[in-house]
């Protein structure tokens, strides 16, 4: 039986993003469909136009995971999705990506993604206090008493979130 090969590709070029846009958007929609506040892109064109870098996880020639970044105070991860059929392979790749990138990128996370990321051994040293989060986000947030989490409204839904990584500020 042929072994399967996985790899992660960083995509910056618009023409390359356009070629895989349908598959990436479908994966994002599938991941975010049951998450309150949902996907923060109106449509495929919004995803294409308002993002900087995509890290795409391939298994053979199939996309099994994606991380989407915007250029905001450095690189901010704004979406993350995996194909549930290949979740074990995709999650291993995600862990490697996060470990390598906590010092170069940042993210605003909650719920399942927060639980997943905080299990990564190196993640805790990159947690950003909620007071700093208020300055970085430049948005109205309610600070939680743990000094780490905060609450903000996303698409009409109040979400408890935490910032992790290294923003350029």
KOLFI-115589 format. One line per field, with one value per residue (C-alpha): residue number from 1; residue in three letters; x, y, z. Coordinates in steps of 0.5 Angstrom, whole numbers, plus 500, padded with zeros to 3 digits. Layout:
BEGIN
num <- [NUM;...]
residuo <- [ALA;...]
px <- [X;...]
py <- [Y;...]
pz <- [Z;...]
END
This chain:
BEGIN
num <- [1;2;3;4;5;6;7;8;9;10;11;12;13;14;15;16;17;18;19;20;21;22;23;24;25;26;27;28;29;30;31;32;33;34;35;36;37;38;39;40;41;42;43;44;45;46;47;48;49;50;51;52;53;54;55;56;57;58;59;60;61;62;63;64;65;66;67;68;69;70;71;72;73;74;75;76;77;78;79;80;81;82;83;84;85;86;87;88;89;90;91;92;93;94;95;96;97;98;99;100;101;102;103;104;105;106;107;108;109;110;111;112;113;114;115;116;117;118;119;120;121;122;123;124;125;126;127;128;129;130;131;132;133;134;135;136;137;138;139;140;141;142;143;144;145;146;147;148;149;150;151;152;153;154;155;156;157;158;159;160;161;162;163;164;165;166;167;168;169]
residuo <- [UNK;UNK;UNK;UNK;UNK;UNK;UNK;UNK;UNK;UNK;UNK;UNK;UNK;UNK;UNK;UNK;UNK;UNK;UNK;UNK;UNK;UNK;UNK;UNK;UNK;UNK;UNK;UNK;UNK;UNK;UNK;UNK;UNK;UNK;UNK;UNK;UNK;UNK;UNK;UNK;UNK;UNK;UNK;UNK;UNK;UNK;UNK;UNK;UNK;UNK;UNK;UNK;UNK;UNK;UNK;UNK;UNK;UNK;UNK;UNK;UNK;UNK;UNK;UNK;UNK;UNK;UNK;UNK;UNK;UNK;UNK;UNK;UNK;UNK;UNK;UNK;UNK;UNK;UNK;UNK;UNK;UNK;UNK;UNK;UNK;UNK;UNK;UNK;UNK;UNK;UNK;UNK;UNK;UNK;UNK;UNK;UNK;UNK;UNK;UNK;UNK;UNK;UNK;UNK;UNK;UNK;UNK;UNK;UNK;UNK;UNK;UNK;UNK;UNK;UNK;UNK;UNK;UNK;UNK;UNK;UNK;UNK;UNK;UNK;UNK;UNK;UNK;UNK;UNK;UNK;UNK;UNK;UNK;UNK;UNK;UNK;UNK;UNK;UNK;UNK;UNK;UNK;UNK;UNK;UNK;UNK;UNK;UNK;UNK;UNK;UNK;UNK;UNK;UNK;UNK;UNK;UNK;UNK;UNK;UNK;UNK;UNK;UNK;UNK;UNK;UNK;UNK;UNK;UNK]
px <- [500;503;504;501;505;503;506;505;506;506;502;502;501;494;494;495;490;485;486;485;480;474;477;479;473;469;473;473;465;465;469;466;458;457;461;457;460;462;467;469;469;463;464;470;472;473;477;482;482;483;488;496;498;495;499;496;496;496;496;498;494;488;488;487;488;489;491;489;493;492;497;495;501;505;501;495;492;484;482;484;480;482;478;475;477;484;484;490;495;492;493;500;502;498;502;508;506;504;510;515;510;508;514;513;505;499;492;485;482;477;473;476;482;484;484;488;493;494;496;502;508;511;504;503;509;506;500;498;495;488;490;495;490;486;491;493;486;484;477;472;473;471;476;476;478;483;487;488;481;476;470;468;462;464;458;453;455;459;465;470;477;485;491;497;503;508;504;508;506]
py <- [500;507;511;518;524;531;538;545;550;558;561;569;569;571;567;561;563;563;556;553;558;554;548;553;557;550;547;554;554;547;548;555;553;551;556;562;568;564;565;573;573;575;571;568;575;578;572;573;580;581;576;576;569;562;556;550;543;538;530;528;533;534;540;537;544;551;557;564;570;578;583;587;588;583;577;575;568;570;563;556;549;542;536;532;526;527;530;527;528;535;537;534;539;545;543;544;550;554;552;555;561;563;568;571;571;572;570;571;565;562;555;549;552;555;549;545;551;551;544;546;546;552;556;559;563;567;569;576;580;582;589;589;586;592;596;591;590;597;595;595;589;587;585;578;578;572;578;574;573;578;579;582;582;578;578;580;574;576;571;570;570;570;573;569;570;576;582;587;593]
pz <- [500;498;504;504;504;508;507;509;503;505;499;498;491;489;483;487;492;486;484;491;493;492;496;502;503;503;508;512;512;514;520;522;521;528;531;534;531;525;519;519;511;507;501;497;495;502;504;497;498;505;507;506;507;507;510;507;509;504;504;497;493;498;502;509;513;512;517;514;516;515;515;522;527;524;522;525;524;523;521;522;519;518;514;520;516;516;523;526;521;520;528;528;522;526;532;528;525;531;535;529;529;536;536;529;529;533;534;538;540;543;545;541;538;545;548;543;542;550;550;546;551;548;548;555;555;549;552;552;558;557;558;552;548;549;546;540;538;538;539;545;550;557;561;565;572;570;567;560;557;555;552;545;540;534;528;534;539;545;545;551;547;549;545;544;540;538;535;532;537]
END
